[in-house]
């Protein structure tokens, strides 16, 4: 599976510590989400993010690394714009800004993603399920995609 990476997993040394088998497909850009710094980097609505496209079959290992089971990050599928022979989708890990102490939150409002600033203040729902639902709704209504850079 192809995975858009934008944080520590853009560093080959770090990926080699996490995965046994992988290849970098090339540089890529994620359109519709921008980088937000926190305890760990995450994404928020609007803008774009530069990164790399990583190919691996070790998705369970990546899920564990990103703490998907505990809801710290969610793995989402987005369309992939790439030449023939590539998959139609790429995985993207989106971290919960509240839990990562990032200066943005997701909400259900506004066509620009409804970012509310303030260090995690704002749209709290007491659990990570609501966060995942907000991200999924945003991805459904906006043109979010990864483009492999030629």
ABEGO torsion letter per residue (X at the ends): XBBBBABAAABAAAAAAABABBBBAEBBBBBGBBBBBBABBBBBBEEBBBBBBBBBABAAAAAAAAGAAAGABBBBBBBBBBBBGBBABBBBBBBBAAAAGBBBBBBABEAAGGBBBGGGBEBBAGBAAAAAAAAAAAAAABBBBBBBBX
